[in-house]
């Protein structure tokens, strides 16, 4: 049996890893990870995200060693360099076939196409597998044969498919005979990506064991109340698993199986918490399918092409105030400070801050998408783009342009006691819960170092409505 190479990307795990399991069936396995810092910078990958990958690689290297699978690390500064690096490695190590789990952005698809062609030129095999999704793009289609553009319709077909059979978990690769090949050391940091604070690292420990403990803890303790608690940022009501899913330390299949086990195998009935969380997993799936069906969204284009004509404003000072959490609206500023400190933001608040930027400030959604990717530990092109375009009313299944969240009422509704605001804006901690959401109403700003509101919500709402109405009038 000849050697097999598993090229790891966003699938940093042993369990339920389709490419790894398939390679182990064909022969002795060697694992590879490519460092591509220039490409990561071009894609706006956050420094804390790169650090999280490296920390997970440390853990994975140790787990692989227990199976006698060496983990090699090579550099392909840009993805265009990958084909040559991998072909040379395959030649040096007498590799028969390279195994990968599929990825879906346009740059990822182009990279893999080049690698596959280069391997074929050298008589080497290439096998790719469905892994980071439940269903392959192109298999969940409308009656007309097209990709769904509305989530509800997509979900209905997914439910039908899941009721016919849940995708099984892949087996753990067996321990293999030792190879005369040592694993490479894992870098502690990559030049150009400053390491995050120790607090952030402690907040997001690496490794499959940690990921599975969090998954089990969520299912045991919070899944039942997920539907009722997920929108309240001061409450530990979400799964906190998105960084592990983005890096592939957990698979969506594992999450689905865990949710079904907690809900007696039901998708649409049973506990509302489990049903709601499964829907969130399918939203993640939906946006990945959109990447393939409508590749322009990978190129920073609007899904709704007519919205490319929107008259976005350019204001460096307003954008910077939003980025740094200095807008004068406490819930907005608390959310943006949470992002800067932890590399993560509560999902409800992602919508609130995105709508404030794109509607109240009328700043291009691409500025917000870029800022999020540069700071999110769970940064994912499909989910981030889908969320931003939803909020900006430029995307698939997007919120109607006239539905604009009011950050004050959102704050009063979802942080009624002001606990989230107090945590991230200590200069407002002395205010009572009623005053905290809108301190400017009583003239309470400035003295504590907190800014007054940067815009009038009513005026900017009307400005946004007019911009979208003018867009409709030109069609």
C-alpha positions in Angstrom: 0.0 0.0 0.0 1.4 3.4 -1.1 1.5 6.5 1.0 -1.4 8.9 1.1 -1.2 12.6 1.8 -4.0 14.4 3.7 -3.9 18.2 3.0 -5.5 19.8 6.0 -7.2 23.2 5.6 -10.2 24.2 7.7 -10.7 20.7 9.1 -8.3 20.5 12.0 -9.6 17.4 13.7 -9.2 13.6 13.9 -12.8 12.7 14.5 -15.4 12.7 11.7 -12.8 13.9 9.1 -13.8 12.5 5.8 -10.6 13.0 3.9 -8.5 11.6 6.8 -10.8 8.5 7.1 -10.7 7.8 3.4 -6.9 8.2 3.2 -6.4 5.8 6.1 -8.3 3.1 4.2 -5.9 3.3 1.3 -2.5 3.3 2.9 -0.2 4.9 5.4 -1.1 8.5 6.0 1.0 11.7 6.1 -0.7 15.0 7.0 0.2 18.4 5.6 -0.7 22.0 6.5 0.3 24.9 4.3 1.2 28.3 5.8 0.0 31.0 3.4 0.5 34.4 5.1 0.3 36.6 2.0 -3.0 34.9 1.0 -4.4 35.2 4.6 -3.6 38.9 4.6 -5.3 39.3 1.2 -8.3 37.6 2.6 -8.3 39.8 5.7 -8.0 36.9 8.1 -7.7 38.1 11.7 -4.5 37.7 13.7 -6.5 36.0 16.5 -7.9 33.5 13.9 -4.4 32.6 12.6 -3.3 32.2 16.2 -6.2 29.9 16.9 -5.3 27.8 13.9 -1.7 27.5 15.1 -2.8 26.5 18.6 -5.2 23.9 17.2 -2.4 22.6 15.0 -0.3 22.1 18.2 -3.1 20.0 19.6 -3.7 18.1 16.4 0.0 17.3 16.0 -0.1 15.6 19.4 -3.2 13.7 18.6 -1.9 12.6 15.2 1.4 11.4 16.8 -0.7 9.0 18.9 -1.7 7.3 15.6 1.8 7.5 14.1 0.6 10.1 11.5 3.3 12.7 11.0 2.1 16.3 10.5 4.2 18.3 8.0 4.1 22.1 7.7 5.2 23.8 4.5 4.9 27.4 3.2 3.0 28.5 0.1 2.9 32.2 0.6 0.1 32.5 -1.9 -2.4 29.8 -2.9 -0.9 30.1 -6.4 2.2 28.5 -4.9 0.4 25.5 -3.5 0.5 23.3 -6.6 4.3 23.4 -6.9 4.9 22.9 -3.2 2.5 19.9 -3.0 3.8 18.3 -6.2 7.4 18.4 -5.0 6.4 17.0 -1.6 4.5 14.2 -3.2 7.6 13.3 -5.3 9.9 13.4 -2.3 7.7 11.2 -0.1 6.5 8.8 -2.8 2.8 9.8 -2.3 0.1 8.1 -4.4 -2.9 10.3 -3.8 -3.6 13.7 -2.2 -6.9 13.7 -0.2 -8.7 17.0 0.7 -12.1 18.1 2.1 -13.9 20.4 -0.3 -13.8 24.2 0.2 -16.1 26.6 -1.6 -14.9 30.2 -2.2 -13.9 31.1 -5.7 -10.2 31.4 -4.7 -10.3 28.1 -2.9 -11.9 26.4 -5.9 -9.3 27.9 -8.3 -6.4 26.8 -5.9 -7.7 23.3 -5.8 -8.2 23.1 -9.5 -4.6 24.2 -10.1 -3.3 21.6 -7.6 -5.3 18.8 -9.1 -4.1 19.6 -12.6 -0.4 19.8 -11.4 -0.7 16.4 -9.7 -2.3 14.9 -12.8 0.6 16.1 -14.8 2.9 14.1 -12.6 0.7 11.0 -12.6 -0.5 11.6 -9.0 -4.0 11.1 -7.7 -6.4 13.7 -6.2 -9.6 13.0 -4.2 -11.9 15.5 -2.6 -14.7 14.9 -0.2 -17.9 16.5 1.1 -17.1 17.3 4.7 -17.8 20.9 6.0 -21.4 20.7 4.7 -24.3 18.3 5.2 -25.2 18.4 1.5 -23.0 19.1 -1.5 -23.7 22.4 -3.3 -25.8 21.7 -6.4 -27.8 18.9 -4.7 -30.3 21.1 -2.9 -32.0 22.9 -5.7 -35.4 24.4 -6.6 -37.8 22.6 -8.9 -36.4 24.7 -11.7 -32.9 23.4 -11.0 -31.5 26.5 -9.6 -29.9 27.4 -6.2 -32.4 28.6 -3.6 -32.3 32.3 -2.9 -34.7 32.1 0.1 -33.7 30.3 3.2 -37.1 29.0 4.1 -37.4 27.1 0.8 -33.8 25.8 1.2 -34.5 24.6 4.7 -37.7 22.7 3.7 -35.7 20.6 1.2 -32.9 20.1 3.7 -35.5 18.7 6.2 -36.8 16.3 3.5 -33.3 15.1 2.9 -32.5 14.7 6.5 -35.7 12.8 7.2 -34.6 10.4 4.5 -31.3 9.9 6.3 -28.8 11.8 8.5 -25.3 12.0 7.1 -23.2 9.5 9.2 -20.2 10.3 11.2 -16.9 9.2 9.7 -14.7 6.6 11.6 -11.6 7.6 13.5 -8.5 6.6 11.6 -6.7 3.5 13.1 -3.2 3.6 14.6 -0.8 2.9 11.8 2.7 1.4 11.7 5.3 4.1 12.4 6.9 5.9 9.4 10.5 7.0 9.3 9.3 10.6 9.1 9.1 13.1 12.0 6.4 15.8 12.4 7.4 19.4 11.9 7.3 21.9 14.7 4.4 24.3 14.8 5.3 28.0 14.8 4.1 30.0 17.8 3.4 33.0 15.5 3.4 34.1 11.9 5.1 37.3 10.9 2.6 40.0 10.2 0.0 38.6 12.5 0.4 39.9 16.0 -0.5 37.4 18.7 -3.6 38.2 20.6 -3.9 38.8 24.4 -3.6 35.9 26.8 -7.2 36.7 27.9 -8.4 36.1 24.4 -6.4 32.9 24.1 -7.8 31.7 27.5 -11.3 32.5 26.3 -10.9 30.2 23.3 -8.8 27.2 24.3 -7.7 25.0 21.4 -8.2 21.3 20.6 -10.9 18.8 19.8 -11.3 17.8 23.5 -12.2 21.4 24.4 -14.5 21.6 21.4 -16.4 18.4 22.3 -16.6 19.4 26.0 -18.2 22.7 24.9 -20.6 20.9 22.5 -21.6 18.5 25.2 -22.0 21.2 27.8 -24.1 23.3 25.5 -26.4 20.3 24.7 -26.7 19.3 28.4 -27.1 22.7 29.9 -28.3 25.4 27.4 -29.7 23.8 24.3 -33.1 23.4 25.9 -33.3 27.2 26.5 -31.5 28.2 23.3 -34.6 29.5 21.6 -35.5 31.8 24.5 -32.0 32.9 25.5 -30.0 33.2 22.4 -30.8 36.9 21.7 -29.6 38.2 25.1 -25.9 39.0 25.0 -25.5 39.2 28.8 -26.7 35.7 29.1 -24.6 32.6 28.2 -27.3 31.4 25.9 -25.4 30.6 22.7 -23.3 27.6 21.9 -20.0 29.5 21.6 -18.9 26.9 19.0 -18.5 29.1 15.9 -14.6 29.4 16.2 -14.4 25.6 16.4 -16.7 25.2 13.4 -14.8 27.8 11.3 -11.5 26.1 11.9 -13.0 22.6 11.4 -12.2 21.5 14.9 -15.8 20.4 15.0 -17.9 19.3 12.0 -21.5 20.3 11.3 -22.3 16.6 11.3 -21.1 16.3 14.9 -23.2 19.2 15.9 -26.3 17.9 14.1 -25.9 14.4 15.7 -25.5 16.0 19.2 -28.6 18.1 18.7 -30.7 15.2 17.5 -29.5 13.0 20.4 -30.8 15.8 22.7 -34.1 16.1 20.9 -35.0 12.4 20.5 -34.0 12.4 16.8 -36.5 15.2 15.8 -35.8 18.1 13.4 -39.0 20.1 13.4 -40.7 19.0 16.6 -39.7 18.4 20.2 -37.6 21.0 22.0 -37.7 24.5 20.5 -34.1 25.1 21.5 -32.8 22.1 19.5 -35.0 22.9 16.5 -33.8 26.6 16.5 -30.2 25.5 16.8 -30.5 23.0 13.9 -32.0 25.9 11.9 -28.9 28.0 12.6 -26.7 25.1 11.4 -28.8 25.1 8.2 -28.3 28.9 7.8 -24.6 28.3 7.9 -25.1 25.6 5.2 -27.3 28.0 3.1 -24.7 30.6 2.9 -22.0 28.1 1.8 -24.3 27.0 -1.0 -24.8 30.6 -2.0 -21.0 31.0 -2.5 -21.1 28.3 -5.1 -24.3 29.2 -6.8 -23.6 32.9 -6.9 -19.8 33.2 -6.9 -19.9 37.0 -7.2 -20.4 37.3 -3.5 -16.9 35.9 -3.0 -15.7 38.9 -5.0 -17.2 41.5 -2.8 -20.2 42.0 -5.1 -23.7 42.5 -3.9 -26.0 39.5 -4.3 -28.8 41.9 -5.4 -26.9 43.5 -8.3 -29.2 46.5 -8.5 -28.0 47.6 -5.1 -24.5 48.1 -6.5 -25.9 51.5 -7.5 -26.6 52.6 -3.9 -25.1 56.0 -3.0 -23.0 54.9 0.0 -21.4 57.6 2.0 -17.6 57.9 2.7 -16.7 59.1 6.1 -13.4 58.1 7.7 -14.2 59.7 11.0 -17.6 58.0 11.3 -16.3 54.6 10.2 -13.4 54.8 12.8 -15.9 55.8 15.6 -17.9 52.7 14.7 -14.9 50.5 14.6 -13.5 51.6 17.9 -16.9 51.7 19.8 -17.2 55.4 20.1 -20.6 56.1 18.5 -22.4 57.3 21.6 -24.9 54.5 21.4 -24.1 52.1 24.3 -25.2 48.8 22.8 -23.3 49.5 19.6 -20.1 50.5 21.4 -20.3 47.6 23.9 -20.6 45.1 20.9 -17.7 46.6 19.0 -15.5 46.6 22.2 -16.5 42.9 22.7 -15.2 42.2 19.2 -11.9 43.9 19.7 -11.3 42.2 23.1 -12.5 38.7 22.4 -12.5 38.2 18.6 -16.2 37.4 18.7 -19.5 39.2 18.8 -22.9 38.0 19.9 -25.0 37.2 16.8 -27.9 39.5 17.7 -25.4 42.3 18.1 -23.8 41.5 14.8 -27.1 42.4 13.1 -27.6 45.5 15.2 -24.1 47.0 14.6 -24.2 46.1 10.9 -27.6 47.8 10.4 -26.3 50.9 12.2 -23.3 51.1 9.9 -25.2 50.4 6.7 -28.4 52.3 7.4 -27.9 55.0 10.0 -24.4 55.8 8.7 -25.1 54.7 5.2 -21.6 53.4 4.9 -20.9 50.5 2.4 -21.4 47.1 3.9 -18.1 46.0 2.5 -16.3 48.2 5.0 -18.0 46.4 7.9 -17.5 43.0 6.3 -13.8 43.7 6.0 -13.5 45.0 9.6 -15.3 41.9 11.0 -13.0 39.5 9.0 -9.9 41.4 10.3 -11.0 40.8 13.9 -13.2 37.7 14.1 -11.7 34.5 15.5 -14.7 32.7 13.8 -14.3 34.7 10.5 -16.0 32.7 7.7 -16.4 34.2 4.2 -19.9 32.7 3.6 -21.4 33.5 7.0 -19.9 36.9 7.3 -20.8 38.0 3.8 -24.3 36.5 4.2 -24.9 38.3 7.5 -23.6 41.7 6.3 -25.6 41.6 3.1 -28.7 40.5 5.0 -28.4 43.6 7.3 -27.6 45.9 4.4 -30.6 44.7 2.4 -28.3 43.8 -0.5 -28.2 40.0 -0.1 -30.2 36.9 -0.5 -33.3 36.6 1.7 -32.3 40.1 3.1 -34.2 42.1 5.6 -36.4 44.7 3.8 -34.7 48.0 3.4 -37.4 49.8 5.4 -36.8 47.6 8.5 -34.1 49.4 10.4 -33.2 48.3 13.9 -33.2 51.1 16.4 -30.1 50.5 18.6 -31.8 52.0 21.7 -34.9 49.9 21.5 -32.8 46.8 20.7 -30.7 47.5 23.8 -33.8 48.0 26.0 -35.3 44.7 24.7 -32.2 42.4 24.7 -30.1 43.9 27.5 -32.9 45.2 29.8 -30.8 45.4 32.9 -27.8 46.8 31.1 -25.5 44.0 32.2 -23.8 43.6 28.9 -23.3 47.4 28.5 -21.8 47.6 32.0 -19.3 44.9 31.2 -17.9 46.6 28.1 -18.5 50.3 28.9 -17.3 50.8 32.5 -17.7 54.6 32.2 -21.5 54.0 32.2 -21.5 51.4 35.0 -22.9 53.8 37.6 -26.0 54.5 35.6 -29.3 52.8 36.4 -30.7 50.3 33.9 -33.3 52.6 32.4 -30.8 55.4 31.8 -28.0 53.3 30.5 -29.5 52.6 27.1 -29.8 56.2 26.1 -27.7 58.4 28.4 -27.9 61.3 26.0 -31.6 61.6 26.7 -30.8 63.1 30.1 -27.6 64.9 28.9 -25.4 62.3 30.6 -22.4 62.2 28.4 -19.0 63.8 28.2 -18.2 64.0 31.9 -17.5 60.3 32.2 -15.5 60.2 29.0 -18.4 58.7 27.0 -19.3 60.5 23.7 -22.6 62.0 22.8 -24.5 60.2 20.0 -22.8 60.7 16.6 -26.0 60.9 14.6 -29.7 61.5 15.0 -31.4 58.1 14.5 -34.6 59.6 13.0 -32.8 61.8 10.5 -30.4 59.0 9.4 -33.3 56.5 9.1 -35.0 58.8 6.7 -31.8 59.3 4.8 -31.4 55.6 4.4 -35.0 55.1 3.3 -34.6 57.8 0.7 -31.4 56.2 -0.7 -33.2 52.9 -1.2 -36.3 54.5 -2.6 -34.2 56.5 -5.1 -32.6 53.2 -6.1 -36.0 51.6 -6.7 -37.1 54.7 -8.7 -34.1 54.2 -11.1 -35.0 50.6 -11.9 
